[in-house]
C-alpha cells in the first residue's frame, strides 16, 4: 500500500539518498515537493493533519516503560498498531498509537475514542477490550500520541475475506451474531460505533505466547527503505500482521467490534456524516437527524455482504442514456434503496428533518428525477448466488429487510434483533 502526500502542503529542502521526492517550482516561484510513501507517511507534522508515531523495534514505552515494541501489525488513517511485550504480565499486547493530529483532536473533545472504550470495556467479549491507556511523547514533528493497550487479536474480517474469498453461511452467521452482540452492548452503554465494516470487526487470536515467539523468530520485524520527510530521512516499519486462521479455525474464534475512533456518544453532539458511504442509512445520506438505528441499517448491509460476497448499494453517480438523466452519488444511492426495497415514496418522517430532502424529493415525498422505479428484490439477489437452500434464502432476505427499514423508528433495536430466528443454533 502506498501513501501520496499532497504537494501543496510540502515546502522542504531535498533529502539526500532517497527516491520518494519530486521537486518542482509552482506559479508563484515557491519550491514544493511531492512525497510518495510505501506505508504511513512518517515525519510529517501532526499540526498539519499527520503525525504518525515513529517507533523503533525494541523501544520501551508507556508507564514504567513496561511495553516493548516488537513489530507493526498495521496502520490506518489516524493511527498505527503495534505488537508489544508487556513486562508487567509477561505476555503480548497490542498498542494502537494515534497520530499527533488525532491526539490533538481528542484533547480538544472532537473525538471520543477513549471515552467510548472505557464505556464498552469489561465483561462483554464482543467489543474491543481496553487494558490500559497512556500518552507517548513522540518524535520529531509528530506531536504526542494517545496510546490504547488491548489484547492481541488475530486480525480483521477484511483480511480473513482476502485470504479465503468466501464465508460459509455458518461462519458468516457466527461473525454477524458476535458483531450484533457487540453493537447491542455498545448501545447499552450509550455508544454508537458509526463505522462498522469488515476492517473494524476483529477476531480473537488462537496463538499462544510461544506461538507468537516462534512467529517473531521465523518472520522477524522489518523496515522499509529510507524515505524523505519533513523530519529528514525516515524508515517506516513493514506491516506484518499475525498469520490468519484457516476457515475451520475461524469457526473457533470470537468476533468483536473494534476501532472506536469514530464513535459517537449518546450524550455528545453528533457529526453530520458517519459510516462508510455504501453502508449509510437514508437519514445519514440526507443529512438528517439520526440515532443508534443507523447501525441497524449498516448491519443489514453487512449481512448481505457477508452472505452474497459483494456490496448491496453502490455509492456512485449514474446516467440513464435513454432519458438523459444523471443522478449524483446520493440520488443514485437513494434510488437503489427504493428499487431494492420496493418503496415508491420515502417516509415523511425521514424527509421532514433532513437538510437535503428538498434537493432530491418533491413535497409529496416522490423523487424529483423521472426515472421509473425498477424492482430488484434483495431476495432475488441472494437466490442468484445459487449457494443456499430456499429456506436460507427466505430467512436471510427477511432479516436483511427487517434491518433495512427506511424509517429508523421501524427498525428493531440491536437487542431485539438478537432474537431473530436467523440466529437459531448459532454460537
C-alpha positions as CSV (number, residue, x, y, z in Angstrom):
1,X,0.0,0.0,0.0
2,X,1.4,3.4,-0.9
3,X,0.5,6.8,0.5
4,X,0.7,10.0,-1.6
5,X,1.1,13.3,0.2
6,X,-0.4,16.4,-1.5
7,X,2.3,18.7,-2.8
8,X,0.6,21.9,-1.8
9,X,1.4,21.1,1.9
10,X,5.1,20.4,1.4
11,X,7.9,23.0,1.4
12,X,11.2,21.4,2.2
13,X,14.8,21.0,1.2
14,X,15.9,17.9,-0.6
15,X,16.8,14.9,1.5
16,X,19.8,13.0,0.0
17,X,19.9,9.3,-0.8
18,X,16.1,8.7,-1.1
19,X,13.9,8.3,-4.1
20,X,10.4,9.3,-2.9
21,X,10.6,13.0,-3.6
22,X,9.8,15.0,-6.7
23,X,10.6,18.8,-6.6
24,X,9.2,21.5,-8.8
25,X,8.5,25.2,-8.7
26,X,4.9,26.4,-8.7
27,X,3.5,29.5,-10.5
28,X,4.4,31.9,-7.7
29,X,8.0,30.7,-7.7
30,X,7.7,28.6,-4.5
31,X,9.7,25.4,-4.4
32,X,7.4,22.4,-3.5
33,X,7.7,18.7,-3.3
34,X,5.6,15.6,-3.9
35,X,6.3,12.8,-1.5
36,X,5.2,9.2,-2.0
37,X,5.4,6.8,0.9
38,X,5.3,3.0,0.9
39,X,3.1,2.9,4.1
40,X,2.1,5.6,6.6
41,X,3.8,9.0,5.8
42,X,6.2,9.3,8.7
43,X,7.9,12.6,9.5
44,X,5.1,14.9,8.6
45,X,3.7,17.3,11.2
46,X,0.9,16.4,13.5
47,X,-0.1,20.1,13.3
48,X,-0.8,19.8,9.6
49,X,-3.0,16.7,9.9
50,X,-0.3,14.0,10.0
51,X,2.0,12.9,12.8
52,X,2.2,9.1,12.7
53,X,4.3,7.7,15.5
54,X,7.9,7.0,14.8
55,X,8.6,3.9,16.8
56,X,11.6,1.6,16.7
57,X,11.7,-2.1,17.4
58,X,12.9,-2.6,20.9
59,X,11.6,0.8,22.1
60,X,10.1,0.6,25.6
61,X,7.2,2.9,26.1
62,X,4.3,3.6,28.5
63,X,4.1,3.7,32.3
64,X,7.3,2.3,33.8
65,X,8.4,1.6,30.3
66,X,6.5,-1.7,30.5
67,X,5.7,-2.2,26.8
68,X,8.5,-3.2,24.4
69,X,7.7,-2.7,20.7
70,X,8.1,-5.9,18.7
71,X,6.6,-5.3,15.2
72,X,4.0,-3.3,13.4
73,X,0.7,-5.0,12.9
74,X,-1.0,-2.4,10.7
75,X,-1.8,1.3,10.2
76,X,-4.7,3.4,9.1
77,X,-5.8,7.0,8.6
78,X,-5.4,8.1,12.2
79,X,-3.1,5.5,13.9
80,X,-0.8,2.6,13.7
81,X,-1.0,-0.6,15.7
82,X,2.0,-2.4,17.2
83,X,2.7,-5.8,18.8
84,X,4.4,-5.2,22.1
85,X,5.6,-7.3,25.0
86,X,4.1,-6.3,28.4
87,X,6.7,-7.0,31.1
88,X,4.1,-6.3,33.7
89,X,2.2,-9.5,32.8
90,X,4.8,-11.3,30.8
91,X,2.6,-11.6,27.7
92,X,2.0,-9.9,24.4
93,X,-0.4,-7.0,23.9
94,X,-1.4,-4.7,21.0
95,X,-0.9,-0.9,21.2
96,X,-2.9,1.4,19.0
97,X,-1.0,4.7,18.8
98,X,-2.9,7.7,17.4
99,X,-1.4,10.3,15.1
100,X,-0.4,13.6,16.7
101,X,-3.3,15.2,14.8
102,X,-5.9,12.7,16.1
103,X,-4.4,13.0,19.6
104,X,-4.9,16.8,19.4
105,X,-8.5,16.3,18.3
106,X,-9.1,14.0,21.3
107,X,-7.6,16.6,23.7
108,X,-10.0,19.2,22.2
109,X,-13.0,17.0,22.7
110,X,-13.5,16.4,19.0
111,X,-13.3,12.6,19.1
112,X,-14.3,10.3,22.0
113,X,-12.4,7.1,21.4
114,X,-11.1,6.8,24.9
115,X,-14.4,7.6,26.5
116,X,-16.2,5.0,24.2
117,X,-13.6,2.3,25.0
118,X,-13.9,3.0,28.7
119,X,-17.7,2.5,28.5
120,X,-17.7,-0.7,26.5
121,X,-14.7,-2.4,28.1
122,X,-15.4,-5.1,30.7
123,X,-17.5,-8.2,30.7
124,X,-18.5,-8.3,27.1
125,X,-16.3,-10.3,24.7
126,X,-17.6,-8.6,21.5
127,X,-16.3,-5.1,22.0
128,X,-12.6,-4.2,22.0
129,X,-11.2,-4.5,25.5
130,X,-9.1,-1.6,26.8
131,X,-6.3,-2.8,29.1
132,X,-4.5,0.5,29.6
133,X,-4.0,3.9,28.1
134,X,-1.2,6.4,28.2
135,X,0.3,9.3,26.2
136,X,3.6,8.8,24.3
137,X,5.7,11.9,23.7
138,X,6.6,11.1,20.1
139,X,9.5,12.2,17.9
140,X,10.2,15.0,15.5
141,X,7.2,17.0,14.4
142,X,4.7,14.2,15.0
143,X,3.4,15.5,18.4
144,X,2.1,13.4,21.3
145,X,0.4,10.1,20.7
146,X,-2.6,8.8,22.7
147,X,-2.0,5.0,23.1
148,X,-4.6,2.3,23.8
149,X,-3.4,-1.1,25.0
150,X,-5.6,-4.1,24.1
151,X,-5.2,-7.8,24.0
152,X,-3.6,-9.2,20.8
153,X,-6.3,-10.1,18.4
154,X,-5.9,-12.3,15.3
155,X,-6.8,-9.8,12.7
156,X,-9.8,-8.3,11.0
157,X,-12.6,-9.8,8.8
158,X,-11.4,-8.0,5.8
159,X,-8.1,-9.8,6.0
160,X,-9.9,-13.1,6.5
161,X,-12.0,-12.5,3.4
162,X,-8.9,-11.7,1.3
163,X,-7.4,-14.9,2.4
164,X,-10.4,-17.2,1.8
165,X,-12.6,-15.3,-0.7
166,X,-15.8,-16.8,0.8
167,X,-17.5,-17.3,4.1
168,X,-19.6,-20.4,4.5
169,X,-23.1,-19.5,5.9
170,X,-22.4,-20.9,9.4
171,X,-19.2,-18.8,9.7
172,X,-21.0,-15.7,8.3
173,X,-23.7,-16.2,10.9
174,X,-21.2,-16.6,13.7
175,X,-19.4,-13.5,12.7
176,X,-22.6,-11.5,12.4
177,X,-24.1,-12.7,15.7
178,X,-21.0,-11.8,17.6
179,X,-20.9,-8.4,15.9
180,X,-24.5,-7.8,16.8
181,X,-23.8,-8.7,20.4
182,X,-21.1,-6.1,20.4
183,X,-23.4,-3.5,18.9
184,X,-26.1,-4.2,21.5
185,X,-23.6,-3.9,24.3
186,X,-22.2,-0.6,22.9
187,X,-25.7,0.8,22.6
188,X,-26.5,-0.3,26.2
189,X,-23.5,1.8,27.3
190,X,-24.5,4.9,25.3
191,X,-22.0,4.3,22.5
192,X,-22.7,4.4,18.7
193,X,-19.8,2.9,16.8
194,X,-20.7,4.6,13.4
195,X,-18.0,2.9,11.4
196,X,-19.0,-0.8,11.2
197,X,-17.3,-2.5,8.3
198,X,-15.1,-5.6,7.6
199,X,-11.9,-3.8,8.7
200,X,-13.4,-2.9,12.1
201,X,-14.6,-6.4,13.0
202,X,-11.8,-8.3,14.7
203,X,-11.4,-11.9,15.7
204,X,-9.7,-13.5,18.7
205,X,-6.2,-14.9,18.4
206,X,-5.7,-18.6,18.8
207,X,-2.0,-18.2,19.1
208,X,-0.2,-18.8,22.4
209,X,2.7,-16.7,23.7
210,X,5.0,-19.4,22.4
211,X,3.4,-19.3,19.0
212,X,4.0,-15.6,18.8
213,X,7.6,-16.1,19.9
214,X,8.1,-18.5,17.1
215,X,6.5,-16.2,14.6
216,X,8.8,-13.4,15.5
217,X,11.8,-15.7,15.0
218,X,10.6,-17.2,11.7
219,X,9.4,-13.9,10.3
220,X,11.3,-11.1,12.1
221,X,10.2,-7.5,12.0
222,X,11.4,-5.5,9.0
223,X,11.7,-1.9,7.9
224,X,11.1,-0.2,4.6
225,X,13.9,1.6,2.7
226,X,14.6,5.2,3.8
227,X,12.2,7.9,2.6
228,X,12.3,11.7,2.6
229,X,10.1,13.6,5.1
230,X,10.0,17.0,6.7
231,X,11.9,15.4,9.6
232,X,14.6,14.2,7.3
233,X,15.1,10.5,6.3
234,X,12.7,8.1,7.9
235,X,12.2,4.3,7.7
236,X,8.7,3.0,8.3
237,X,8.1,-0.4,9.7
238,X,6.8,-3.1,7.4
239,X,3.2,-4.1,8.2
240,X,3.4,-7.7,9.4
241,X,0.0,-9.0,10.8
242,X,-0.2,-12.3,12.5
243,X,-0.9,-15.3,10.3
244,X,-4.7,-15.7,9.6
245,X,-6.5,-18.8,10.7
246,X,-8.0,-21.5,8.4
247,X,-11.7,-21.5,7.9
248,X,-12.0,-24.3,10.3
249,X,-10.1,-22.4,13.0
250,X,-12.1,-19.3,12.1
251,X,-15.2,-21.1,13.4
252,X,-13.5,-21.3,16.8
253,X,-12.8,-17.6,17.0
254,X,-14.7,-14.9,18.9
255,X,-15.6,-11.8,16.8
256,X,-15.9,-8.3,18.1
257,X,-16.2,-4.7,17.0
258,X,-13.1,-2.6,17.2
259,X,-11.7,0.8,16.3
260,X,-14.0,3.2,18.2
261,X,-12.1,6.2,16.6
262,X,-15.3,7.4,15.0
263,X,-17.6,6.5,17.9
264,X,-20.3,8.9,19.0
265,X,-21.8,9.1,22.5
266,X,-25.5,9.3,23.1
267,X,-24.9,12.4,25.2
268,X,-22.5,14.2,22.9
269,X,-23.0,16.3,19.8
270,X,-23.2,14.2,16.6
271,X,-21.3,14.8,13.4
272,X,-23.3,15.0,10.2
273,X,-21.8,12.2,8.1
274,X,-21.0,8.8,9.6
275,X,-20.3,5.3,8.2
276,X,-18.6,4.2,5.0
277,X,-20.7,5.6,2.1
278,X,-22.2,2.3,0.7
279,X,-23.4,1.4,4.3
280,X,-25.0,4.7,5.1
281,X,-28.6,4.8,6.2
282,X,-31.0,7.1,4.3
283,X,-31.2,9.6,7.2
284,X,-27.4,10.0,7.1
285,X,-27.3,10.4,3.3
286,X,-29.9,13.1,3.6
287,X,-28.0,14.9,6.4
288,X,-31.0,14.4,8.7
289,X,-31.2,13.7,12.4
290,X,-30.0,10.2,13.4
291,X,-29.5,7.9,16.3
292,X,-28.2,4.4,17.1
293,X,-30.6,2.9,14.5
294,X,-28.1,3.9,11.8
295,X,-26.1,0.8,12.9
296,X,-29.1,-1.5,12.3
297,X,-29.2,-0.3,8.7
298,X,-25.5,-0.8,8.4
299,X,-25.8,-4.3,9.9
300,X,-28.4,-5.3,7.4
301,X,-26.0,-4.2,4.6
302,X,-23.2,-6.3,6.2
303,X,-25.4,-9.4,6.4
304,X,-25.9,-9.1,2.6
305,X,-22.2,-8.6,2.1
306,X,-21.1,-11.5,4.2
307,X,-23.6,-13.9,2.6
308,X,-23.6,-12.8,-1.0
309,X,-20.0,-11.6,-1.2
310,X,-20.5,-8.1,-2.6
311,X,-22.0,-4.7,-1.5
312,X,-25.7,-4.2,-1.8
313,X,-25.6,-0.5,-2.6
314,X,-23.2,1.4,-4.8
315,X,-22.4,5.0,-3.8
316,X,-21.7,6.4,-7.2
317,X,-23.2,8.7,-9.8
318,X,-25.4,7.2,-12.6
319,X,-26.5,8.4,-16.0
320,X,-29.5,7.0,-17.9
321,X,-28.7,7.5,-21.6
322,X,-32.3,6.8,-22.7
323,X,-33.9,9.5,-20.6
324,X,-30.7,11.7,-20.4
325,X,-31.0,11.8,-16.7
326,X,-27.9,12.0,-14.4
327,X,-28.0,11.2,-10.7
328,X,-25.3,12.2,-8.3
329,X,-23.9,9.8,-5.7
330,X,-26.6,10.5,-3.1
331,X,-29.5,10.5,-5.6
332,X,-28.5,7.2,-7.1
333,X,-27.9,5.6,-3.7
334,X,-31.4,6.7,-2.6
335,X,-32.9,5.4,-5.9
336,X,-31.3,2.0,-5.3
337,X,-32.9,1.9,-1.9
338,X,-36.3,2.4,-3.4
339,X,-35.7,-0.2,-6.1
340,X,-34.3,-2.9,-3.8
341,X,-36.9,-2.3,-1.1
342,X,-39.9,-1.7,-3.4
343,X,-40.7,1.7,-1.8
344,X,-42.2,4.2,-4.2
345,X,-42.2,7.0,-1.7
346,X,-39.8,7.8,1.1
347,X,-41.4,8.2,4.6
348,X,-42.1,11.8,5.5
349,X,-40.7,11.1,9.0
350,X,-37.3,10.8,7.4
351,X,-37.6,13.7,5.0
352,X,-39.1,16.2,7.5
353,X,-35.8,16.6,9.4
354,X,-33.3,16.1,6.6
355,X,-31.3,19.1,5.2
356,X,-31.0,17.6,1.7
357,X,-34.6,16.3,1.4
358,X,-35.7,19.3,-0.9
359,X,-32.7,18.6,-3.1
360,X,-33.9,15.1,-4.0
361,X,-37.6,14.9,-3.2
362,X,-40.8,16.7,-4.0
363,X,-43.2,17.9,-1.3
364,X,-45.2,14.7,-1.8
365,X,-42.1,12.6,-0.9
366,X,-41.6,11.4,-4.5
367,X,-38.2,11.6,-6.3
368,X,-37.6,14.8,-8.3
369,X,-36.0,12.8,-11.1
370,X,-38.2,11.0,-13.5
371,X,-36.5,7.6,-13.6
372,X,-39.1,4.8,-13.3
373,X,-38.8,2.5,-10.3
374,X,-37.3,-0.8,-11.2
375,X,-37.8,-3.6,-8.7
376,X,-34.7,-5.7,-8.0
377,X,-35.6,-7.7,-4.9
378,X,-33.0,-8.5,-2.3
379,X,-34.3,-12.0,-2.1
380,X,-33.7,-12.5,-5.8
381,X,-30.1,-11.3,-5.4
382,X,-29.4,-13.7,-2.6
383,X,-31.0,-16.5,-4.6
384,X,-28.9,-15.7,-7.7
385,X,-25.8,-16.9,-5.9
386,X,-27.1,-20.5,-6.2
387,X,-25.4,-21.2,-2.9
388,X,-28.3,-21.5,-0.5
389,X,-31.4,-23.6,0.2
390,X,-34.8,-21.9,-0.4
391,X,-35.2,-21.8,3.4
392,X,-31.9,-20.0,3.9
393,X,-32.7,-17.5,1.0
394,X,-36.1,-16.8,2.7
395,X,-34.7,-16.3,6.2
396,X,-31.7,-14.2,5.1
397,X,-34.0,-12.0,3.0
398,X,-36.3,-11.5,6.0
399,X,-33.6,-10.4,8.4
400,X,-32.0,-8.1,5.9
401,X,-35.4,-6.5,5.1
402,X,-36.0,-6.2,8.8
403,X,-32.9,-4.1,9.2
404,X,-33.4,-2.0,6.0
405,X,-36.5,-0.1,7.0
406,X,-36.4,3.4,5.5
407,X,-37.9,4.8,8.7
408,X,-35.4,4.3,11.5
409,X,-38.3,4.0,14.0
410,X,-39.4,0.9,12.2
411,X,-36.0,-0.9,12.6
412,X,-35.5,-3.2,15.6
413,X,-33.0,-2.4,18.3
414,X,-29.9,-4.4,18.4
415,X,-31.1,-6.2,21.4
416,X,-34.4,-7.1,19.7
417,X,-32.5,-8.3,16.6
418,X,-30.5,-10.8,18.7
419,X,-33.7,-12.9,19.0
420,X,-34.2,-13.1,15.2
421,X,-34.8,-16.7,14.1
422,X,-31.9,-16.4,11.6
423,X,-29.5,-16.8,14.5
424,X,-31.1,-20.0,15.9
425,X,-28.4,-22.6,16.7
426,X,-25.6,-20.1,16.2
427,X,-23.0,-19.9,19.0
